[in-house]
Amino acid sequence: DCGTAHDRDINAARNILAAGLRRLAVGIPAL
């Protein structure tokens, strides 16, 4: 179960990171 929770945490972190990168991409016209 610990491994499952860890994978879930990694997936959540990746989702948050992806959302942040999308916001940065929208905010920076050069990209």
BANU-190922 format. One record per atom (N, C-alpha, C): residue number from 1; residue in three letters; atom name; x, y negated, z negated. Coordinates in nm, 2 decimals. Each point is the difference from the previous one (the first is absolute). Layout:
% BANU-190922
<pt nr="NUM" rest="ALA" atom="CA" px="X" py="Y" pz="Z"/>
...
//
This chain:
% BANU-190922
<pt nr="1" rest="ASP" atom="N" px="0.08" py="0.12" pz="0.00"/>
<pt nr="1" rest="ASP" atom="CA" px="-0.08" py="-0.12" pz="0.00"/>
<pt nr="1" rest="ASP" atom="C" px="0.09" py="-0.13" pz="0.00"/>
<pt nr="2" rest="CYS" atom="N" px="0.11" py="0.01" pz="-0.07"/>
<pt nr="2" rest="CYS" atom="CA" px="0.09" py="-0.11" pz="0.00"/>
<pt nr="2" rest="CYS" atom="C" px="0.05" py="-0.04" pz="0.14"/>
<pt nr="3" rest="GLY" atom="N" px="0.03" py="0.10" pz="0.08"/>
<pt nr="3" rest="GLY" atom="CA" px="0.04" py="-0.03" pz="0.13"/>
<pt nr="3" rest="GLY" atom="C" px="-0.11" py="-0.06" pz="0.09"/>
<pt nr="4" rest="THR" atom="N" px="-0.12" py="0.04" pz="-0.03"/>
<pt nr="4" rest="THR" atom="CA" px="-0.11" py="-0.05" pz="0.08"/>
<pt nr="4" rest="THR" atom="C" px="-0.02" py="-0.15" pz="-0.04"/>
<pt nr="5" rest="ALA" atom="N" px="0.01" py="-0.03" pz="-0.12"/>
<pt nr="5" rest="ALA" atom="CA" px="-0.02" py="-0.14" pz="-0.05"/>
<pt nr="5" rest="ALA" atom="C" px="0.11" py="-0.09" pz="0.06"/>
<pt nr="6" rest="HIS" atom="N" px="0.13" py="0.06" pz="0.01"/>
<pt nr="6" rest="HIS" atom="CA" px="0.11" py="-0.07" pz="0.05"/>
<pt nr="6" rest="HIS" atom="C" px="-0.02" py="-0.04" pz="0.15"/>
<pt nr="7" rest="ASP" atom="N" px="-0.05" py="0.10" pz="0.07"/>
<pt nr="7" rest="ASP" atom="CA" px="-0.03" py="-0.02" pz="0.14"/>
<pt nr="7" rest="ASP" atom="C" px="-0.10" py="-0.11" pz="0.02"/>
<pt nr="8" rest="ARG" atom="N" px="-0.10" py="0.00" pz="-0.09"/>
<pt nr="8" rest="ARG" atom="CA" px="-0.11" py="-0.09" pz="0.01"/>
<pt nr="8" rest="ARG" atom="C" px="0.06" py="-0.14" pz="-0.03"/>
<pt nr="9" rest="ASP" atom="N" px="0.09" py="-0.01" pz="-0.09"/>
<pt nr="9" rest="ASP" atom="CA" px="0.06" py="-0.13" pz="-0.03"/>
<pt nr="9" rest="ASP" atom="C" px="0.08" py="-0.05" pz="0.12"/>
<pt nr="10" rest="ILE" atom="N" px="0.07" py="0.09" pz="0.06"/>
<pt nr="10" rest="ILE" atom="CA" px="0.08" py="-0.04" pz="0.12"/>
<pt nr="10" rest="ILE" atom="C" px="-0.09" py="-0.05" pz="0.11"/>
<pt nr="11" rest="ASN" atom="N" px="-0.11" py="0.07" pz="0.02"/>
<pt nr="11" rest="ASN" atom="CA" px="-0.09" py="-0.04" pz="0.11"/>
<pt nr="11" rest="ASN" atom="C" px="-0.06" py="-0.13" pz="-0.03"/>
<pt nr="12" rest="ALA" atom="N" px="-0.03" py="-0.03" pz="-0.13"/>
<pt nr="12" rest="ALA" atom="CA" px="-0.06" py="-0.13" pz="-0.04"/>
<pt nr="12" rest="ALA" atom="C" px="0.11" py="-0.11" pz="0.03"/>
<pt nr="13" rest="ALA" atom="N" px="0.12" py="0.03" pz="-0.04"/>
<pt nr="13" rest="ALA" atom="CA" px="0.11" py="-0.10" pz="0.02"/>
<pt nr="13" rest="ALA" atom="C" px="0.02" py="-0.03" pz="0.15"/>
<pt nr="14" rest="ARG" atom="N" px="-0.01" py="0.10" pz="0.08"/>
<pt nr="14" rest="ARG" atom="CA" px="0.02" py="-0.02" pz="0.15"/>
<pt nr="14" rest="ARG" atom="C" px="-0.12" py="-0.08" pz="0.05"/>
<pt nr="15" rest="ASN" atom="N" px="-0.12" py="0.03" pz="-0.05"/>
<pt nr="15" rest="ASN" atom="CA" px="-0.11" py="-0.08" pz="0.05"/>
<pt nr="15" rest="ASN" atom="C" px="0.01" py="-0.15" pz="-0.04"/>
<pt nr="16" rest="ILE" atom="N" px="0.05" py="-0.02" pz="-0.12"/>
<pt nr="16" rest="ILE" atom="CA" px="0.01" py="-0.14" pz="-0.05"/>
<pt nr="16" rest="ILE" atom="C" px="0.11" py="-0.07" pz="0.09"/>
<pt nr="17" rest="LEU" atom="N" px="0.11" py="0.07" pz="0.02"/>
<pt nr="17" rest="LEU" atom="CA" px="0.11" py="-0.05" pz="0.08"/>
<pt nr="17" rest="LEU" atom="C" px="-0.05" py="-0.03" pz="0.14"/>
<pt nr="18" rest="ALA" atom="N" px="-0.07" py="0.09" pz="0.06"/>
<pt nr="18" rest="ALA" atom="CA" px="-0.05" py="-0.02" pz="0.14"/>
<pt nr="18" rest="ALA" atom="C" px="-0.09" py="-0.12" pz="0.00"/>
<pt nr="19" rest="ALA" atom="N" px="-0.09" py="-0.02" pz="-0.10"/>
<pt nr="19" rest="ALA" atom="CA" px="-0.09" py="-0.11" pz="0.00"/>
<pt nr="19" rest="ALA" atom="C" px="0.08" py="-0.13" pz="-0.01"/>
<pt nr="20" rest="GLY" atom="N" px="0.11" py="0.00" pz="-0.08"/>
<pt nr="20" rest="GLY" atom="CA" px="0.08" py="-0.12" pz="-0.02"/>
<pt nr="20" rest="GLY" atom="C" px="0.08" py="-0.03" pz="0.13"/>
<pt nr="21" rest="LEU" atom="N" px="0.05" py="0.10" pz="0.07"/>
<pt nr="21" rest="LEU" atom="CA" px="0.07" py="-0.03" pz="0.13"/>
<pt nr="21" rest="LEU" atom="C" px="-0.10" py="-0.05" pz="0.10"/>
<pt nr="22" rest="ARG" atom="N" px="-0.12" py="0.05" pz="0.00"/>
<pt nr="22" rest="ARG" atom="CA" px="-0.10" py="-0.06" pz="0.10"/>
<pt nr="22" rest="ARG" atom="C" px="-0.03" py="-0.14" pz="-0.03"/>
<pt nr="23" rest="ARG" atom="N" px="-0.01" py="-0.04" pz="-0.13"/>
<pt nr="23" rest="ARG" atom="CA" px="-0.02" py="-0.14" pz="-0.04"/>
<pt nr="23" rest="ARG" atom="C" px="0.12" py="-0.09" pz="0.05"/>
<pt nr="24" rest="LEU" atom="N" px="0.12" py="0.05" pz="-0.02"/>
<pt nr="24" rest="LEU" atom="CA" px="0.12" py="-0.07" pz="0.04"/>
<pt nr="24" rest="LEU" atom="C" px="0.00" py="-0.02" pz="0.15"/>
<pt nr="25" rest="ALA" atom="N" px="-0.03" py="0.11" pz="0.07"/>
<pt nr="25" rest="ALA" atom="CA" px="0.00" py="-0.01" pz="0.15"/>
<pt nr="25" rest="ALA" atom="C" px="-0.09" py="-0.10" pz="0.05"/>
<pt nr="26" rest="VAL" atom="N" px="-0.12" py="-0.01" pz="-0.07"/>
<pt nr="26" rest="VAL" atom="CA" px="-0.10" py="-0.10" pz="0.04"/>
<pt nr="26" rest="VAL" atom="C" px="0.04" py="-0.14" pz="-0.03"/>
<pt nr="27" rest="GLY" atom="N" px="0.08" py="-0.01" pz="-0.11"/>
<pt nr="27" rest="GLY" atom="CA" px="0.04" py="-0.13" pz="-0.05"/>
<pt nr="27" rest="GLY" atom="C" px="0.12" py="-0.06" pz="0.07"/>
<pt nr="28" rest="ILE" atom="N" px="0.07" py="0.09" pz="0.07"/>
<pt nr="28" rest="ILE" atom="CA" px="0.13" py="-0.05" pz="0.07"/>
<pt nr="28" rest="ILE" atom="C" px="-0.02" py="0.01" pz="0.15"/>
<pt nr="29" rest="PRO" atom="N" px="-0.02" py="-0.11" pz="0.07"/>
<pt nr="29" rest="PRO" atom="CA" px="-0.03" py="0.00" pz="0.14"/>
<pt nr="29" rest="PRO" atom="C" px="0.12" py="0.06" pz="0.08"/>
<pt nr="30" rest="ALA" atom="N" px="0.12" py="-0.01" pz="-0.05"/>
<pt nr="30" rest="ALA" atom="CA" px="0.12" py="0.04" pz="0.08"/>
<pt nr="30" rest="ALA" atom="C" px="0.00" py="0.15" pz="0.02"/>
<pt nr="31" rest="LEU" atom="N" px="-0.07" py="0.08" pz="-0.09"/>
<pt nr="31" rest="LEU" atom="CA" px="-0.01" py="0.14" pz="0.01"/>
<pt nr="31" rest="LEU" atom="C" px="-0.11" py="0.03" pz="0.10"/>
//
